Amino acid sequence: MMSWDNIKKSDVVMYKINNQELRGIALDVALTEEGTYLFVVNIDSNMLDAVPYMSVKLLRKLKDFDKENMMPINEFIECVESGCITDYDGTGYYSDGEYKYDYVCFDPSVLKEKAKKYQYICWYNK
């Protein structure tokens, strides 16, 4: 469960509207009768959105260490399909080259679906 302590004003977050993943900058939290909402400014459109707080994911900016462990997603998929990388070898995050997103899921159909959205994987061997 996220708390406002985890997401600070000006943090970059990912959220969904109409099943579309968007990036925004966190502004403020509001308590309403429907629940807790986070107000964000959409990075691409500069529109203000209010989204359920629990559906928001904090995005972490890549550090040098992350960039050293980054590979193109197509290369990663080839390594998984050939058995060179398994889910027991380490941990990975999807990335757009600037931020870390969700954990890597090793189900081939899910992996290939995510490949359409992200360009890279940050892979950390055990």
N, CA, C and O atoms as a GROMACS GRO file, in nm:
protein
  504
    1MET      N    1   0.083  -0.118   0.000
    1MET     CA    2   0.000   0.000   0.000
    1MET      C    3   0.088   0.124   0.000
    1MET      O    4   0.182   0.134   0.078
    2MET      N    5   0.057   0.218  -0.086
    2MET     CA    6   0.133   0.341  -0.094
    2MET      C    7   0.081   0.442   0.008
    2MET      O    8  -0.037   0.442   0.043
    3SER      N    9   0.170   0.526   0.053
    3SER     CA   10   0.127   0.638   0.135
    3SER      C   11   0.182   0.765   0.072
    3SER      O   12   0.272   0.759  -0.012
    4TRP      N   13   0.129   0.878   0.112
    4TRP     CA   14   0.176   1.004   0.055
    4TRP      C   15   0.324   1.023   0.086
    4TRP      O   16   0.392   1.100   0.018
    5ASP      N   17   0.375   0.953   0.191
    5ASP     CA   18   0.518   0.960   0.222
    5ASP      C   19   0.600   0.902   0.108
    5ASP      O   20   0.715   0.942   0.089
    6ASN      N   21   0.545   0.806   0.032
    6ASN     CA   22   0.617   0.744  -0.078
    6ASN      C   23   0.618   0.833  -0.201
    6ASN      O   24   0.719   0.842  -0.270
    7ILE      N   25   0.507   0.898  -0.228
    7ILE     CA   26   0.498   0.986  -0.345
    7ILE      C   27   0.499   1.130  -0.296
    7ILE      O   28   0.415   1.171  -0.215
    8LYS      N   29   0.594   1.203  -0.345
    8LYS     CA   30   0.608   1.343  -0.304
    8LYS      C   31   0.568   1.435  -0.419
    8LYS      O   32   0.565   1.395  -0.535
    9LYS      N   33   0.538   1.556  -0.386
    9LYS     CA   34   0.506   1.657  -0.486
    9LYS      C   35   0.622   1.664  -0.586
    9LYS      O   36   0.738   1.667  -0.546
   10SER      N   37   0.591   1.666  -0.712
   10SER     CA   38   0.686   1.672  -0.824
   10SER      C   39   0.744   1.537  -0.863
   10SER      O   40   0.824   1.531  -0.956
   11ASP      N   41   0.708   1.426  -0.794
   11ASP     CA   42   0.752   1.294  -0.838
   11ASP      C   43   0.682   1.258  -0.969
   11ASP      O   44   0.570   1.301  -0.994
   12VAL      N   45   0.750   1.179  -1.051
   12VAL     CA   46   0.690   1.130  -1.174
   12VAL      C   47   0.620   0.999  -1.144
   12VAL      O   48   0.678   0.910  -1.081
   13VAL      N   49   0.495   0.988  -1.188
   13VAL     CA   50   0.415   0.870  -1.161
   13VAL      C   51   0.353   0.817  -1.291
   13VAL      O   52   0.340   0.890  -1.390
   14MET      N   53   0.315   0.690  -1.287
   14MET     CA   54   0.242   0.629  -1.398
   14MET      C   55   0.100   0.602  -1.349
   14MET      O   56   0.080   0.559  -1.236
   15TYR      N   57   0.002   0.626  -1.435
   15TYR     CA   58  -0.138   0.601  -1.401
   15TYR      C   59  -0.213   0.565  -1.528
   15TYR      O   60  -0.163   0.584  -1.639
   16LYS      N   61  -0.334   0.513  -1.510
   16LYS     CA   62  -0.416   0.473  -1.626
   16LYS      C   63  -0.545   0.552  -1.629
   16LYS      O   64  -0.609   0.575  -1.526
   17ILE      N   65  -0.583   0.593  -1.749
   17ILE     CA   66  -0.714   0.650  -1.776
   17ILE      C   67  -0.763   0.584  -1.903
   17ILE      O   68  -0.692   0.581  -2.004
   18ASN      N   69  -0.885   0.529  -1.899
   18ASN     CA   70  -0.941   0.457  -2.014
   18ASN      C   71  -0.845   0.350  -2.065
   18ASN      O   72  -0.826   0.333  -2.186
   19ASN      N   73  -0.784   0.278  -1.970
   19ASN     CA   74  -0.693   0.167  -2.001
   19ASN      C   75  -0.567   0.211  -2.075
   19ASN      O   76  -0.498   0.127  -2.133
   20GLN      N   77  -0.535   0.339  -2.074
   20GLN     CA   78  -0.414   0.390  -2.138
   20GLN      C   79  -0.316   0.431  -2.028
   20GLN      O   80  -0.352   0.505  -1.936
   21GLU      N   81  -0.190   0.382  -2.037
   21GLU     CA   82  -0.088   0.419  -1.940
   21GLU      C   83  -0.034   0.558  -1.973
   21GLU      O   84   0.007   0.586  -2.086
   22LEU      N   85  -0.033   0.644  -1.870
   22LEU     CA   86   0.013   0.782  -1.885
   22LEU      C   87   0.117   0.814  -1.779
   22LEU      O   88   0.123   0.747  -1.676
   23ARG      N   89   0.198   0.915  -1.806
   23ARG     CA   90   0.293   0.964  -1.707
   23ARG      C   91   0.253   1.104  -1.666
   23ARG      O   92   0.208   1.184  -1.748
   24GLY      N   93   0.269   1.132  -1.537
   24GLY     CA   94   0.234   1.264  -1.488
   24GLY      C   95   0.322   1.305  -1.372
   24GLY      O   96   0.400   1.225  -1.320
   25ILE      N   97   0.310   1.430  -1.333
   25ILE     CA   98   0.384   1.484  -1.221
   25ILE      C   99   0.287   1.504  -1.105
   25ILE      O  100   0.184   1.570  -1.120
   26ALA      N  101   0.319   1.445  -0.990
   26ALA     CA  102   0.232   1.450  -0.873
   26ALA      C  103   0.220   1.592  -0.820
   26ALA      O  104   0.320   1.664  -0.808
   27LEU      N  105   0.096   1.632  -0.790
   27LEU     CA  106   0.073   1.765  -0.734
   27LEU      C  107   0.024   1.760  -0.590
   27LEU      O  108   0.086   1.819  -0.501
   28ASP      N  109  -0.085   1.688  -0.567
   28ASP     CA  110  -0.147   1.691  -0.435
   28ASP      C  111  -0.238   1.570  -0.419
   28ASP      O  112  -0.276   1.506  -0.516
   29VAL      N  113  -0.272   1.540  -0.294
   29VAL     CA  114  -0.364   1.432  -0.260
   29VAL      C  115  -0.492   1.492  -0.206
   29VAL      O  116  -0.489   1.591  -0.133
   30ALA      N  117  -0.605   1.433  -0.243
   30ALA     CA  118  -0.735   1.479  -0.193
   30ALA      C  119  -0.814   1.362  -0.138
   30ALA      O  120  -0.821   1.255  -0.200
   31LEU      N  121  -0.874   1.381  -0.022
   31LEU     CA  122  -0.963   1.281   0.036
   31LEU      C  123  -1.106   1.317  -0.004
   31LEU      O  124  -1.153   1.427   0.025
   32THR      N  125  -1.174   1.224  -0.072
   32THR     CA  126  -1.311   1.248  -0.115
   32THR      C  127  -1.400   1.138  -0.060
   32THR      O  128  -1.350   1.043   0.001
   33GLU      N  129  -1.530   1.148  -0.083
   33GLU     CA  130  -1.622   1.044  -0.041
   33GLU      C  131  -1.596   0.914  -0.116
   33GLU      O  132  -1.624   0.805  -0.065
   34GLU      N  133  -1.542   0.924  -0.238
   34GLU     CA  134  -1.513   0.806  -0.319
   34GLU      C  135  -1.379   0.742  -0.284
   34GLU      O  136  -1.351   0.630  -0.327
   35GLY      N  137  -1.295   0.811  -0.207
   35GLY     CA  138  -1.165   0.759  -0.169
   35GLY      C  139  -1.057   0.864  -0.182
   35GLY      O  140  -1.085   0.983  -0.192
   36THR      N  141  -0.933   0.819  -0.181
   36THR     CA  142  -0.818   0.908  -0.190
   36THR      C  143  -0.775   0.921  -0.336
   36THR      O  144  -0.758   0.821  -0.406
   37TYR      N  145  -0.758   1.044  -0.379
   37TYR     CA  146  -0.719   1.070  -0.518
   37TYR      C  147  -0.590   1.150  -0.521
   37TYR      O  148  -0.561   1.230  -0.431
   38LEU      N  149  -0.514   1.128  -0.626
   38LEU     CA  150  -0.392   1.204  -0.650
   38LEU      C  151  -0.415   1.292  -0.771
   38LEU      O  152  -0.460   1.245  -0.875
   39PHE      N  153  -0.385   1.420  -0.757
   39PHE     CA  154  -0.392   1.511  -0.870
   39PHE      C  155  -0.256   1.510  -0.938
   39PHE      O  156  -0.152   1.528  -0.874
   40VAL      N  157  -0.257   1.490  -1.069
   40VAL     CA  158  -0.134   1.486  -1.147
   40VAL      C  159  -0.149   1.571  -1.272
   40VAL      O  160  -0.259   1.589  -1.324
   41VAL      N  161  -0.037   1.623  -1.319
   41VAL     CA  162  -0.034   1.694  -1.447
   41VAL      C  163   0.026   1.598  -1.547
   41VAL      O  164   0.138   1.551  -1.531
   42ASN      N  165  -0.050   1.568  -1.652
   42ASN     CA  166  -0.004   1.478  -1.756
   42ASN      C  167   0.118   1.538  -1.825
   42ASN      O  168   0.115   1.654  -1.867
   43ILE      N  169   0.226   1.461  -1.836
   43ILE     CA  170   0.352   1.511  -1.894
   43ILE      C  171   0.335   1.548  -2.041
   43ILE      O  172   0.393   1.646  -2.088
   44ASP      N  173   0.257   1.469  -2.114
   44ASP     CA  174   0.244   1.492  -2.258
   44ASP      C  175   0.144   1.601  -2.294
   44ASP      O  176   0.166   1.676  -2.390
   45SER      N  177   0.034   1.610  -2.219
   45SER     CA  178  -0.071   1.704  -2.258
   45SER      C  179  -0.086   1.826  -2.166
   45SER      O  180  -0.158   1.920  -2.199
   46ASN      N  181  -0.018   1.824  -2.051
   46ASN     CA  182  -0.030   1.928  -1.950
   46ASN      C  183  -0.171   1.939  -1.892
   46ASN      O  184  -0.205   2.041  -1.831
   47MET      N  185  -0.253   1.836  -1.911
   47MET     CA  186  -0.389   1.834  -1.855
   47MET      C  187  -0.381   1.787  -1.709
   47MET      O  188  -0.296   1.706  -1.674
   48LEU      N  189  -0.470   1.839  -1.627
   48LEU     CA  190  -0.479   1.798  -1.488
   48LEU      C  191  -0.572   1.677  -1.478
   48LEU      O  192  -0.684   1.681  -1.528
   49ASP      N  193  -0.525   1.570  -1.414
   49ASP     CA  194  -0.605   1.450  -1.395
   49ASP      C  195  -0.613   1.419  -1.246
   49ASP      O  196  -0.518   1.445  -1.171
   50ALA      N  197  -0.725   1.364  -1.204
   50ALA     CA  198  -0.741   1.313  -1.068
   50ALA      C  199  -0.761   1.163  -1.080
   50ALA      O  200  -0.855   1.118  -1.145
   51VAL      N  201  -0.673   1.086  -1.018
   51VAL     CA  202  -0.678   0.940  -1.031
   51VAL      C  203  -0.677   0.877  -0.893
   51VAL      O  204  -0.620   0.932  -0.799
   52PRO      N  205  -0.742   0.759  -0.879
   52PRO     CA  206  -0.739   0.690  -0.750
   52PRO      C  207  -0.595   0.668  -0.705
   52PRO      O  208  -0.512   0.616  -0.780
   53TYR      N  209  -0.566   0.707  -0.583
   53TYR     CA  210  -0.430   0.703  -0.532
   53TYR      C  211  -0.368   0.564  -0.540
   53TYR      O  212  -0.251   0.550  -0.574
   54MET      N  213  -0.447   0.461  -0.509
   54MET     CA  214  -0.393   0.325  -0.505
   54MET      C  215  -0.359   0.272  -0.644
   54MET      O  216  -0.292   0.169  -0.655
   55SER      N  217  -0.403   0.338  -0.750
   55SER     CA  218  -0.372   0.291  -0.885
   55SER      C  219  -0.247   0.356  -0.943
   55SER      O  220  -0.206   0.324  -1.055
   56VAL      N  221  -0.186   0.446  -0.868
   56VAL     CA  222  -0.070   0.521  -0.916
   56VAL      C  223   0.058   0.445  -0.881
   56VAL      O  224   0.070   0.389  -0.772
   57LYS      N  225   0.153   0.445  -0.974
   57LYS     CA  226   0.283   0.382  -0.950
   57LYS      C  227   0.391   0.489  -0.959
   57LYS      O  228   0.396   0.567  -1.054
   58LEU      N  229   0.476   0.492  -0.858
   58LEU     CA  230   0.588   0.586  -0.856
   58LEU      C  231   0.694   0.537  -0.955
   58LEU      O  232   0.731   0.420  -0.953
   59LEU      N  233   0.742   0.625  -1.040
   59LEU     CA  234   0.848   0.591  -1.134
   59LEU      C  235   0.981   0.643  -1.080
   59LEU      O  236   0.991   0.757  -1.034
   60ARG      N  237   1.081   0.558  -1.088
   60ARG     CA  238   1.214   0.595  -1.040
   60ARG      C  239   1.303   0.630  -1.159
   60ARG      O  240   1.314   0.552  -1.253
   61LYS      N  241   1.366   0.744  -1.154
   61LYS     CA  242   1.459   0.786  -1.258
   61LYS      C  243   1.578   0.690  -1.256
   61LYS      O  244   1.627   0.653  -1.150
   62LEU      N  245   1.626   0.652  -1.375
   62LEU     CA  246   1.739   0.560  -1.384
   62LEU      C  247   1.866   0.627  -1.335
   62LEU      O  248   1.893   0.744  -1.363
   63LYS      N  249   1.944   0.550  -1.261
   63LYS     CA  250   2.075   0.596  -1.215
   63LYS      C  251   2.180   0.530  -1.304
   63LYS      O  252   2.148   0.445  -1.386
   64ASP      N  253   2.305   0.569  -1.287
   64ASP     CA  254   2.412   0.513  -1.369
   64ASP      C  255   2.418   0.361  -1.358
   64ASP      O  256   2.437   0.293  -1.458
   65PHE      N  257   2.400   0.308  -1.236
   65PHE     CA  258   2.403   0.163  -1.216
   65PHE      C  259   2.292   0.095  -1.297
   65PHE      O  260   2.314  -0.011  -1.357
   66ASP      N  261   2.174   0.155  -1.298
   66ASP     CA  262   2.061   0.101  -1.375
   66ASP      C  263   2.095   0.099  -1.524
   66ASP      O  264   2.067   0.001  -1.594
   67LYS      N  265   2.153   0.207  -1.572
   67LYS     CA  266   2.187   0.218  -1.714
   67LYS      C  267   2.292   0.116  -1.755
   67LYS      O  268   2.292   0.067  -1.868
   68GLU      N  269   2.383   0.082  -1.663
   68GLU     CA  270   2.485  -0.020  -1.691
   68GLU      C  271   2.423  -0.159  -1.703
   68GLU      O  272   2.480  -0.247  -1.767
   69ASN      N  273   2.306  -0.178  -1.643
   69ASN     CA  274   2.239  -0.308  -1.644
   69ASN      C  275   2.120  -0.311  -1.739
   69ASN      O  276   2.031  -0.396  -1.726
   70MET      N  277   2.117  -0.219  -1.833
   70MET     CA  278   2.004  -0.208  -1.925
   70MET      C  279   2.037  -0.278  -2.057
   70MET      O  280   2.150  -0.273  -2.106
   71MET      N  281   1.934  -0.345  -2.113
   71MET     CA  282   1.950  -0.406  -2.245
   71MET      C  283   1.822  -0.385  -2.324
   71MET      O  284   1.715  -0.371  -2.266
   72PRO      N  285   1.833  -0.382  -2.456
   72PRO     CA  286   1.713  -0.368  -2.538
   72PRO      C  287   1.617  -0.484  -2.512
   72PRO      O  288   1.660  -0.598  -2.492
   73ILE      N  289   1.489  -0.457  -2.512
   73ILE     CA  290   1.391  -0.559  -2.477
   73ILE      C  291   1.395  -0.677  -2.573
   73ILE      O  292   1.374  -0.791  -2.531
   74ASN      N  293   1.420  -0.654  -2.702
   74ASN     CA  294   1.426  -0.765  -2.797
   74ASN      C  295   1.541  -0.860  -2.764
   74ASN      O  296   1.527  -0.982  -2.776
   75GLU      N  297   1.654  -0.805  -2.724
   75GLU     CA  298   1.769  -0.887  -2.683
   75GLU      C  299   1.734  -0.968  -2.558
   75GLU      O  300   1.769  -1.086  -2.547
   76PHE      N  301   1.665  -0.904  -2.464
   76PHE     CA  302   1.624  -0.972  -2.341
   76PHE      C  303   1.530  -1.088  -2.373
   76PHE      O  304   1.546  -1.198  -2.320
   77ILE      N  305   1.431  -1.065  -2.460
   77ILE     CA  306   1.336  -1.170  -2.496
   77ILE      C  307   1.409  -1.288  -2.561
   77ILE      O  308   1.377  -1.404  -2.533
   78GLU      N  309   1.506  -1.260  -2.647
   78GLU     CA  310   1.585  -1.366  -2.709
   78GLU      C  311   1.658  -1.448  -2.603
   78GLU      O  312   1.662  -1.571  -2.610
   79CYS      N  313   1.716  -1.380  -2.503
   79CYS     CA  314   1.786  -1.450  -2.396
   79CYS      C  315   1.691  -1.536  -2.313
   79CYS      O  316   1.727  -1.647  -2.274
   80VAL      N  317   1.570  -1.488  -2.288
   80VAL     CA  318   1.471  -1.565  -2.213
   80VAL      C  319   1.427  -1.686  -2.294
   80VAL      O  320   1.421  -1.797  -2.242
   81GLU      N  321   1.395  -1.665  -2.423
   81GLU     CA  322   1.348  -1.775  -2.507
   81GLU      C  323   1.454  -1.882  -2.528
   81GLU      O  324   1.421  -1.999  -2.545
   82SER      N  325   1.581  -1.844  -2.527
   82SER     CA  326   1.689  -1.942  -2.545
   82SER      C  327   1.729  -2.008  -2.413
   82SER      O  328   1.809  -2.101  -2.412
   83GLY      N  329   1.675  -1.960  -2.302
   83GLY     CA  330   1.706  -2.018  -2.171
   83GLY      C  331   1.829  -1.960  -2.105
   83GLY      O  332   1.870  -2.006  -1.998
   84CYS      N  333   1.890  -1.859  -2.166
   84CYS     CA  334   2.009  -1.796  -2.108
   84CYS      C  335   1.975  -1.715  -1.983
   84CYS      O  336   2.058  -1.701  -1.893
   85ILE      N  337   1.854  -1.661  -1.977
   85ILE     CA  338   1.806  -1.588  -1.859
   85ILE      C  339   1.676  -1.652  -1.814
   85ILE      O  340   1.584  -1.671  -1.894
   86THR      N  341   1.668  -1.685  -1.685
   86THR     CA  342   1.544  -1.738  -1.628
   86THR      C  343   1.501  -1.645  -1.514
   86THR      O  344   1.577  -1.559  -1.471
   87ASP      N  345   1.379  -1.665  -1.467
   87ASP     CA  346   1.330  -1.580  -1.360
   87ASP      C  347   1.404  -1.605  -1.229
   87ASP      O  348   1.389  -1.528  -1.134
   88TYR      N  349   1.484  -1.713  -1.221
   88TYR     CA  350   1.561  -1.741  -1.100
   88TYR      C  351   1.698  -1.675  -1.102
   88TYR      O  352   1.769  -1.676  -1.002
   89ASP      N  353   1.736  -1.618  -1.216
   89ASP     CA  354   1.869  -1.557  -1.231
   89ASP      C  355   1.881  -1.420  -1.167
   89ASP      O  356   1.991  -1.378  -1.131
   90GLY      N  357   1.771  -1.351  -1.151
   90GLY     CA  358   1.778  -1.215  -1.098
   90GLY      C  359   1.644  -1.148  -1.102
   90GLY      O  360   1.539  -1.213  -1.098
   91THR      N  361   1.647  -1.016  -1.108
   91THR     CA  362   1.527  -0.933  -1.108
   91THR      C  363   1.539  -0.829  -1.218
   91THR      O  364   1.649  -0.781  -1.247
   92GLY      N  365   1.426  -0.795  -1.278
   92GLY     CA  366   1.430  -0.695  -1.383
   92GLY      C  367   1.314  -0.598  -1.374
   92GLY      O  368   1.212  -0.625  -1.311
   93TYR      N  369   1.333  -0.485  -1.439
   93TYR     CA  370   1.230  -0.382  -1.449
   93TYR      C  371   1.221  -0.337  -1.594
   93TYR      O  372   1.323  -0.324  -1.662
   94TYR      N  373   1.101  -0.314  -1.640
   94TYR     CA  374   1.083  -0.253  -1.772
   94TYR      C  375   1.127  -0.108  -1.763
   94TYR      O  376   1.116  -0.045  -1.657
   95SER      N  377   1.176  -0.054  -1.874
   95SER     CA  378   1.223   0.084  -1.874
   95SER      C  379   1.201   0.147  -2.011
   95SER      O  380   1.197   0.078  -2.113
   96ASP      N  381   1.186   0.278  -2.010
   96ASP     CA  382   1.180   0.353  -2.136
   96ASP      C  383   1.313   0.422  -2.164
   96ASP      O  384   1.323   0.502  -2.257
   97GLY      N  385   1.415   0.390  -2.085
   97GLY     CA  386   1.546   0.452  -2.100
   97GLY      C  387   1.566   0.570  -2.007
   97GLY      O  388   1.676   0.622  -1.994
   98GLU      N  389   1.456   0.613  -1.943
   98GLU     CA  390   1.462   0.726  -1.851
   98GLU      C  391   1.414   0.688  -1.711
   98GLU      O  392   1.468   0.735  -1.611
   99TYR      N  393   1.309   0.601  -1.705
   99TYR     CA  394   1.249   0.560  -1.578
   99TYR      C  395   1.236   0.409  -1.572
   99TYR      O  396   1.230   0.341  -1.674
  100LYS      N  397   1.233   0.356  -1.447
  100LYS     CA  398   1.202   0.215  -1.423
  100LYS      C  399   1.052   0.202  -1.402
  100LYS      O  400   0.991   0.283  -1.332
  101TYR      N  401   0.993   0.099  -1.464
  101TYR     CA  402   0.849   0.075  -1.452
  101TYR      C  403   0.826  -0.054  -1.374
  101TYR      O  404   0.889  -0.077  -1.271
  102ASP      N  405   0.735  -0.139  -1.423
  102ASP     CA  406   0.696  -0.262  -1.354
  102ASP      C  407   0.806  -0.366  -1.354
  102ASP      O  408   0.900  -0.363  -1.434
  103TYR      N  409   0.790  -0.461  -1.258
  103TYR     CA  410   0.875  -0.580  -1.257
  103TYR      C  411   0.856  -0.658  -1.386
  103TYR      O  412   0.750  -0.652  -1.448
  104VAL      N  413   0.959  -0.731  -1.426
  104VAL     CA  414   0.951  -0.817  -1.543
  104VAL      C  415   0.871  -0.942  -1.507
  104VAL      O  416   0.897  -1.006  -1.406
  105CYS      N  417   0.774  -0.975  -1.591
  105CYS     CA  418   0.698  -1.098  -1.580
  105CYS      C  419   0.750  -1.193  -1.688
  105CYS      O  420   0.765  -1.153  -1.803
  106PHE      N  421   0.776  -1.318  -1.652
  106PHE     CA  422   0.840  -1.410  -1.746
  106PHE      C  423   0.743  -1.490  -1.832
  106PHE      O  424   0.786  -1.569  -1.916
  107ASP      N  425   0.614  -1.472  -1.813
  107ASP     CA  426   0.520  -1.539  -1.902
  107ASP      C  427   0.544  -1.485  -2.043
  107ASP      O  428   0.534  -1.364  -2.064
  108PRO      N  429   0.577  -1.572  -2.141
  108PRO     CA  430   0.614  -1.523  -2.274
  108PRO      C  431   0.512  -1.429  -2.338
  108PRO      O  432   0.550  -1.331  -2.401
  109SER      N  433   0.384  -1.459  -2.322
  109SER     CA  434   0.284  -1.371  -2.385
  109SER      C  435   0.281  -1.235  -2.317
  109SER      O  436   0.266  -1.133  -2.385
  110VAL      N  437   0.295  -1.231  -2.186
  110VAL     CA  438   0.298  -1.104  -2.113
  110VAL      C  439   0.425  -1.028  -2.148
  110VAL      O  440   0.422  -0.907  -2.171
  111LEU      N  441   0.538  -1.099  -2.153
  111LEU     CA  442   0.665  -1.036  -2.185
  111LEU      C  443   0.661  -0.970  -2.322
  111LEU      O  444   0.706  -0.857  -2.339
  112LYS      N  445   0.605  -1.040  -2.420
  112LYS     CA  446   0.599  -0.983  -2.555
  112LYS      C  447   0.498  -0.869  -2.563
  112LYS      O  448   0.518  -0.776  -2.641
  113GLU      N  449   0.392  -0.874  -2.485
  113GLU     CA  450   0.295  -0.764  -2.482
  113GLU      C  451   0.361  -0.638  -2.423
  113GLU      O  452   0.343  -0.528  -2.476
  114LYS      N  453   0.437  -0.654  -2.315
  114LYS     CA  454   0.506  -0.541  -2.254
  114LYS      C  455   0.611  -0.484  -2.349
  114LYS      O  456   0.641  -0.365  -2.346
  115ALA      N  457   0.668  -0.572  -2.433
  115ALA     CA  458   0.773  -0.528  -2.527
  115ALA      C  459   0.721  -0.418  -2.619
  115ALA      O  460   0.798  -0.337  -2.669
  116LYS      N  461   0.591  -0.416  -2.642
  116LYS     CA  462   0.533  -0.313  -2.728
  116LYS      C  463   0.537  -0.176  -2.660
  116LYS      O  464   0.538  -0.073  -2.728
  117LYS      N  465   0.539  -0.174  -2.526
  117LYS     CA  466   0.530  -0.049  -2.451
  117LYS      C  467   0.666   0.007  -2.410
  117LYS      O  468   0.684   0.128  -2.400
  118TYR      N  469   0.761  -0.083  -2.385
  118TYR     CA  470   0.890  -0.040  -2.330
  118TYR      C  471   1.003  -0.081  -2.422
  118TYR      O  472   0.994  -0.180  -2.494
  119GLN      N  473   1.110  -0.003  -2.420
  119GLN     CA  474   1.223  -0.029  -2.508
  119GLN      C  475   1.333  -0.111  -2.443
  119GLN      O  476   1.411  -0.176  -2.512
  120TYR      N  477   1.340  -0.110  -2.310
  120TYR     CA  478   1.452  -0.170  -2.240
  120TYR      C  479   1.408  -0.251  -2.118
  120TYR      O  480   1.295  -0.240  -2.069
  121ILE      N  481   1.502  -0.332  -2.072
  121ILE     CA  482   1.492  -0.402  -1.945
  121ILE      C  483   1.616  -0.368  -1.866
  121ILE      O  484   1.727  -0.376  -1.918
  122CYS      N  485   1.599  -0.330  -1.740
  122CYS     CA  486   1.713  -0.318  -1.647
  122CYS      C  487   1.717  -0.451  -1.574
  122CYS      O  488   1.627  -0.482  -1.495
  123TRP      N  489   1.820  -0.531  -1.599
  123TRP     CA  490   1.828  -0.666  -1.543
  123TRP      C  491   1.942  -0.672  -1.442
  123TRP      O  492   2.056  -0.634  -1.471
  124TYR      N  493   1.910  -0.721  -1.321
  124TYR     CA  494   2.007  -0.730  -1.212
  124TYR      C  495   2.025  -0.876  -1.176
  124TYR      O  496   1.935  -0.936  -1.117
  125ASN      N  497   2.140  -0.935  -1.211
  125ASN     CA  498   2.169  -1.074  -1.177
  125ASN      C  499   2.185  -1.090  -1.028
  125ASN      O  500   2.226  -0.997  -0.958
  126LYS      N  501   2.153  -1.211  -0.980
  126LYS     CA  502   2.172  -1.240  -0.836
  126LYS      C  503   2.319  -1.253  -0.807
  126LYS      O  504   2.356  -1.278  -0.692
   0.00000   0.00000   0.00000
